[in-house]
Amino acid sequence: MGDMVAEVIDFSPPTTTGDPFDLATDPTLPKLLGAIQATPTAGRLTGSDRIIFNFLLAAAFPALEEKEMHEVLTVELRAVLGTKHESNDWLEQSLQRLSSVMMKIPVVDKRGRARHIVTNLVNGSIPRGEGVIHYSFYKELRPLLAKPAVFARIKLAVLAQFSCKYSPPLYEMFEAYANRDHNVWTVKVEELRVWLAIGSKMPNWADFNRFVLAPALDEINRLSDLRIDHLLLRKRRRVDAIRFTINKKPARELMEAELFHRAVRRPVGHSRPKGKVRDKRTPDFLDGRTDSERGAPPVLTSKAIDEFRRCFPGLDVYTYEKEWQEVFAGKGLPRDPDKAFLGWMETKRQRGDLRAHGFFPSSN
């Protein structure tokens, strides 16, 4: 299903955000990559089944390792999914499929060895007369779901809007590639058919594209904050594979940039007793990364770049930023990166050490 390789490292596990049953809080779930890549060994799960699994997992996530059994009110789940059904029959049928369809889940053990777990995703039921779902997860899978070393952060409010049954799995896989340096996923059509459990249906490309790929991509591009482009790769005139390029829409880029800058300005552990050293393994509250993962020094904000251009007209801010990063590397995060950089520039000015990079300074 892809070329991702998990690296086994010492890390702080990610957490859910928001309330899964209040979509206004923009709830997210850090979902194990193996659970996204899982393929059915027999039978199939519907798009609704996959969406329900994510909500059940998000609800159980805070106590996933400590508790074996979990409970969710059916009225809560029905409210966020917007179902028009008057009974819980559709939920019971979905739980039956989640409990019976065996999935082949690729995982990496503690020694870094790749293997597979074959299990159902959820054991769940709604006892007669109760408006509560009682459910649990396979024992060996629980710690992997609770502390995923490689994961995609899934937006539950986006999932809840999908109506095409092939949109949820594709959206999850696209999210797994969205934050990678190489944001391209190339997959064989036959592998895609197996993963989506299409079986022998729609054997020709025209039908597959019309009823599977096109409607799913339309929904994902329209309802999520991702923009998906795809290229058909042909072999002997037949479509053999698809190359998906996953980009974030501008609004998401801006939001993540702002969160990043806020995080590096005021990281968790900033206030500490005098003489204590900040732990570089402490995850940041906003972006979930440690100092070691983030690297040093941080990039500049747009405000700092504008101030640079006002104070140092004609000079190349990006060249000086890179030079500052090289000097600063390995010395830890500054309290105020923008102020630190501009102060460093002022020192260079006083020393007469400023120079234009490839062009003459402005005469203004």
C-alpha positions as CSV (number, residue, x, y, z in Angstrom):
1,M,0.0,0.0,0.0
2,G,2.9,2.4,0.2
3,D,6.6,2.9,1.0
4,M,6.4,4.2,4.5
5,V,8.8,2.7,7.0
6,A,8.3,3.1,10.7
7,E,11.3,4.0,12.9
8,V,11.2,2.7,16.4
9,I,12.3,5.6,18.7
10,D,11.7,6.9,22.2
11,F,8.9,9.4,22.0
12,S,6.0,10.9,23.8
13,P,2.7,9.6,22.4
14,P,0.3,11.9,20.6
15,T,-3.1,12.7,22.0
16,T,-6.6,13.4,20.7
17,T,-7.8,17.0,20.5
18,G,-11.2,18.4,21.0
19,D,-14.4,16.5,21.9
20,P,-15.3,13.8,19.4
21,F,-19.0,14.4,20.1
22,D,-18.8,18.1,19.6
23,L,-17.7,18.8,16.1
24,A,-17.5,22.5,16.8
25,T,-14.3,21.8,18.8
26,D,-12.7,20.4,15.6
27,P,-11.8,17.0,17.2
28,T,-8.8,15.1,15.8
29,L,-7.5,11.6,16.2
30,P,-3.9,10.4,15.9
31,K,-4.6,7.1,14.0
32,L,-2.0,4.3,13.8
33,L,-0.8,4.1,10.2
34,G,-1.2,0.4,10.2
35,A,-4.9,0.7,11.0
36,I,-5.2,3.0,8.0
37,Q,-3.3,0.6,5.7
38,A,-5.2,-2.4,7.0
39,T,-6.8,-4.7,4.3
40,P,-9.7,-7.1,4.8
41,T,-8.9,-10.8,4.6
42,A,-12.5,-11.5,3.8
43,G,-15.7,-9.5,3.7
44,R,-15.6,-5.7,3.6
45,L,-16.2,-2.6,5.8
46,T,-18.4,0.2,4.5
47,G,-17.5,3.9,4.7
48,S,-19.8,4.3,7.6
49,D,-18.1,1.4,9.4
50,R,-14.8,3.1,9.1
51,I,-16.1,6.5,10.3
52,I,-17.8,4.8,13.3
53,F,-14.5,3.0,14.2
54,N,-12.7,6.4,14.3
55,F,-15.3,7.9,16.6
56,L,-15.2,4.9,18.9
57,L,-11.4,5.0,19.0
58,A,-11.3,8.7,19.7
59,A,-13.8,8.3,22.6
60,A,-11.8,5.5,24.1
61,F,-8.3,7.0,23.4
62,P,-7.6,8.7,26.8
63,A,-8.1,5.4,28.6
64,L,-7.3,3.0,25.8
65,E,-4.5,1.1,27.7
66,E,-6.0,1.3,31.2
67,K,-9.5,0.1,30.4
68,E,-10.6,-3.0,28.4
69,M,-14.3,-2.0,28.0
70,H,-15.6,1.3,26.8
71,E,-19.0,2.9,26.4
72,V,-20.5,5.5,24.1
73,L,-24.1,6.7,24.1
74,T,-25.8,5.9,20.8
75,V,-27.5,9.3,20.8
76,E,-24.1,11.0,20.8
77,L,-22.8,9.0,17.9
78,R,-26.0,9.5,15.9
79,A,-25.9,13.2,16.6
80,V,-22.4,13.7,15.1
81,L,-23.1,11.4,12.1
82,G,-26.4,13.1,11.3
83,T,-28.2,9.9,10.7
84,K,-31.9,9.9,9.7
85,H,-32.6,6.4,11.0
86,E,-35.1,6.3,13.9
87,S,-33.6,3.1,15.3
88,N,-30.2,1.7,16.2
89,D,-30.4,-1.1,13.7
90,W,-27.8,0.5,11.4
91,L,-25.4,0.9,14.3
92,E,-25.9,-2.7,15.3
93,Q,-25.2,-3.9,11.7
94,S,-22.1,-1.7,11.6
95,L,-20.8,-3.1,14.9
96,Q,-21.4,-6.6,13.6
97,R,-19.2,-5.9,10.6
98,L,-16.5,-4.2,12.7
99,S,-16.6,-7.3,15.0
100,S,-16.6,-9.9,12.3
101,V,-14.5,-8.7,9.3
102,M,-10.9,-9.7,9.9
103,M,-8.3,-7.1,8.9
104,K,-4.6,-7.6,8.1
105,I,-2.8,-4.8,10.0
106,P,0.9,-4.0,9.3
107,V,2.7,-3.1,12.5
108,V,6.3,-2.8,13.7
109,D,7.2,-4.5,17.0
110,K,9.5,-3.2,19.7
111,R,12.6,-4.5,18.0
112,G,11.7,-2.7,14.7
113,R,10.6,-5.9,12.9
114,A,7.7,-5.5,10.4
115,R,4.9,-8.0,10.8
116,H,1.1,-8.3,10.6
117,I,-1.7,-8.7,13.1
118,V,-4.9,-10.3,11.8
119,T,-7.9,-9.2,13.9
120,N,-11.2,-7.5,13.9
121,L,-11.1,-3.8,14.6
122,V,-13.7,-3.7,17.4
123,N,-15.7,-6.1,19.6
124,G,-18.9,-4.2,20.2
125,S,-22.7,-4.5,20.8
126,I,-25.8,-2.6,21.9
127,P,-27.6,-4.7,24.5
128,R,-31.4,-4.7,23.9
129,G,-33.1,-1.9,25.8
130,E,-30.0,0.1,26.2
131,G,-28.9,3.2,24.3
132,V,-25.3,2.5,25.0
133,I,-22.6,0.9,22.8
134,H,-20.3,-1.4,24.8
135,Y,-17.0,-2.2,22.9
136,S,-13.4,-3.2,23.3
137,F,-10.3,-3.6,21.1
138,Y,-8.0,-6.6,20.5
139,K,-5.6,-6.8,23.4
140,E,-2.4,-6.9,21.3
141,L,-3.6,-3.9,19.2
142,R,-4.5,-1.6,22.1
143,P,-1.0,-0.4,23.0
144,L,-0.3,0.3,19.3
145,L,-3.4,2.3,18.9
146,A,-2.8,4.2,22.1
147,K,0.8,5.1,21.4
148,P,1.2,5.1,17.6
149,A,4.8,5.7,16.6
150,V,3.7,6.5,13.0
151,F,0.3,8.0,12.6
152,A,-1.9,10.4,10.6
153,R,-4.0,13.1,12.4
154,I,-7.6,12.6,11.3
155,K,-10.2,15.3,11.5
156,L,-13.4,13.8,12.7
157,A,-15.6,16.7,11.5
158,V,-14.4,16.1,8.0
159,L,-15.1,12.3,8.2
160,A,-18.6,13.0,9.5
161,Q,-19.5,14.9,6.3
162,F,-18.5,12.1,3.8
163,S,-21.3,10.3,2.0
164,C,-19.2,8.4,-0.6
165,K,-18.1,5.1,1.0
166,Y,-14.7,5.3,-0.5
167,S,-13.9,8.8,0.8
168,P,-13.0,7.9,4.4
169,P,-10.1,5.4,3.7
170,L,-8.7,7.6,0.9
171,Y,-8.9,10.7,3.1
172,E,-7.1,8.9,5.9
173,M,-4.3,7.8,3.6
174,F,-3.9,11.2,2.1
175,E,-3.6,12.7,5.6
176,A,-0.8,10.2,6.2
177,Y,1.1,11.8,3.3
178,A,0.1,15.4,3.9
179,N,3.0,16.2,6.3
180,R,5.7,14.2,4.6
181,D,8.5,15.9,2.7
182,H,7.6,13.7,-0.3
183,N,3.9,14.2,-0.4
184,V,3.3,11.8,-3.2
185,W,1.6,8.4,-3.0
186,T,1.9,6.0,-5.9
187,V,-0.3,2.9,-5.8
188,K,-1.1,0.1,-8.2
189,V,-4.8,0.0,-9.2
190,E,-5.0,-3.6,-8.2
191,E,-3.6,-2.9,-4.7
192,L,-6.1,0.0,-4.4
193,R,-9.0,-2.4,-5.3
194,V,-7.9,-4.9,-2.7
195,W,-7.5,-2.2,0.0
196,L,-10.9,-0.8,-0.7
197,A,-12.4,-4.3,-0.8
198,I,-14.0,-3.8,-4.2
199,G,-13.5,-7.4,-5.2
200,S,-14.6,-8.4,-8.7
201,K,-17.0,-5.4,-9.0
202,M,-16.2,-2.7,-11.6
203,P,-13.4,-4.6,-13.4
204,N,-12.9,-2.0,-16.1
205,W,-11.2,1.3,-15.5
206,A,-14.1,3.5,-16.7
207,D,-16.4,2.1,-14.0
208,F,-13.8,2.2,-11.3
209,N,-13.1,5.8,-12.0
210,R,-16.7,6.8,-12.3
211,F,-18.1,5.1,-9.2
212,V,-15.0,4.9,-6.9
213,L,-12.2,7.4,-7.6
214,A,-14.0,10.4,-9.0
215,P,-16.7,10.8,-6.4
216,A,-14.3,10.2,-3.5
217,L,-11.7,12.7,-4.8
218,D,-14.5,15.2,-5.4
219,E,-15.7,14.9,-1.8
220,I,-12.2,15.1,-0.3
221,N,-11.2,18.1,-2.3
222,R,-14.5,19.8,-1.5
223,L,-14.9,19.0,2.2
224,S,-11.4,18.7,3.6
225,D,-8.5,21.1,3.8
226,L,-6.5,19.0,1.4
227,R,-6.1,19.4,-2.4
228,I,-5.5,16.1,-4.2
229,D,-4.2,15.9,-7.7
230,H,-3.7,12.6,-9.5
231,L,-1.9,11.3,-12.5
232,L,-2.7,8.0,-14.3
233,L,0.3,5.8,-15.0
234,R,-0.3,3.5,-18.0
235,K,1.2,0.3,-18.9
236,R,0.5,-1.1,-22.4
237,R,-2.3,1.5,-22.7
238,R,-4.0,0.3,-19.6
239,V,-4.1,2.3,-16.3
240,D,-1.7,0.4,-14.1
241,A,-1.2,2.8,-11.2
242,I,-2.2,6.2,-9.9
243,R,0.1,8.9,-8.6
244,F,-1.6,11.1,-6.0
245,T,0.0,14.4,-5.0
246,I,-1.3,15.7,-1.6
247,N,-1.2,19.4,-0.9
248,K,-2.7,21.4,1.9
249,K,-5.1,24.2,1.1
250,P,-3.8,27.8,1.8
251,A,-6.0,28.2,4.9
252,R,-4.5,25.1,6.5
253,E,-1.0,26.2,5.6
254,L,-1.5,29.6,7.3
255,M,-3.1,28.0,10.4
256,E,-0.3,25.5,10.8
257,A,2.3,28.2,10.3
258,E,0.7,30.3,13.0
259,L,0.5,27.3,15.4
260,F,4.2,26.6,14.7
261,H,5.3,30.1,15.4
262,R,3.2,30.3,18.6
263,A,4.7,27.0,19.7
264,V,8.3,27.9,19.2
265,R,7.8,31.3,20.8
266,R,6.2,29.9,24.0
267,P,7.0,26.1,24.2
268,V,5.9,23.9,27.0
269,G,8.4,23.9,29.9
270,H,9.4,27.5,29.2
271,S,8.7,28.6,32.8
272,R,10.9,26.5,35.1
273,P,12.9,26.8,38.3
274,K,16.2,28.7,38.0
275,G,19.1,26.5,37.0
276,K,16.9,23.8,35.5
277,V,17.5,22.8,31.9
278,R,14.6,22.4,29.6
279,D,14.0,18.8,28.6
280,K,14.4,18.6,24.8
281,R,12.1,15.5,24.8
282,T,9.2,17.3,26.3
283,P,6.4,17.5,23.7
284,D,5.0,20.9,22.9
285,F,1.4,21.5,23.9
286,L,0.3,23.0,20.5
287,D,2.1,21.0,17.8
288,G,3.0,17.9,19.8
289,R,6.7,18.0,18.8
290,T,9.8,18.1,21.1
291,D,12.6,20.5,20.8
292,S,14.8,17.7,19.3
293,E,12.1,16.9,16.7
294,R,11.5,20.5,15.8
295,G,15.2,21.4,15.5
296,A,16.8,24.7,16.1
297,P,16.7,27.5,15.4
298,P,13.0,28.1,14.5
299,V,12.0,30.0,11.4
300,L,11.1,33.6,11.5
301,T,7.6,35.0,11.5
302,S,6.3,37.3,8.7
303,K,6.4,40.2,11.2
304,A,10.1,39.7,11.8
305,I,10.8,39.5,8.0
306,D,8.9,42.8,7.5
307,E,10.9,44.4,10.3
308,F,14.1,43.2,8.7
309,R,13.3,44.7,5.4
310,R,12.4,48.0,7.1
311,C,15.6,48.1,9.1
312,F,18.0,46.6,6.5
313,P,16.7,47.7,3.1
314,G,18.3,45.9,0.1
315,L,19.6,42.9,2.0
316,D,18.4,39.4,1.4
317,V,16.5,38.3,4.6
318,Y,16.5,34.6,3.7
319,T,20.3,34.4,3.2
320,Y,20.8,36.1,6.6
321,E,18.2,33.9,8.2
322,K,20.1,30.8,6.9
323,E,23.4,32.2,8.2
324,W,21.9,32.9,11.6
325,Q,20.5,29.4,11.7
326,E,23.9,27.9,11.0
327,V,25.5,30.0,13.8
328,F,22.6,29.2,16.2
329,A,22.4,25.5,15.5
330,G,22.9,23.3,18.5
331,K,22.6,26.2,21.0
332,G,18.9,25.6,22.0
333,L,15.8,27.5,21.3
334,P,15.8,31.3,22.0
335,R,13.2,32.8,24.2
336,D,12.1,35.1,21.4
337,P,13.4,33.9,18.0
338,D,12.4,37.2,16.1
339,K,14.0,39.4,18.7
340,A,17.1,37.2,18.8
341,F,17.5,37.3,15.0
342,L,17.0,41.1,14.8
343,G,19.5,41.6,17.6
344,W,22.0,39.5,15.9
345,M,21.6,41.6,12.7
346,E,22.0,44.8,14.7
347,T,25.3,43.5,16.1
348,K,26.5,42.7,12.6
349,R,25.5,46.2,11.5
350,Q,27.5,47.8,14.4
351,R,30.5,45.6,13.4
352,G,30.2,46.7,9.8
353,D,29.6,43.1,8.8
354,L,26.6,43.6,6.5
355,R,26.7,42.8,2.8
356,A,24.4,42.5,-0.1
357,H,23.9,39.1,-1.5
358,G,24.0,39.2,-5.3
359,F,22.7,42.7,-5.7
360,F,23.3,46.3,-4.5
361,P,21.5,47.7,-1.4
362,S,18.7,50.0,-2.0
363,S,19.5,53.7,-2.1
364,N,16.5,54.6,0.0
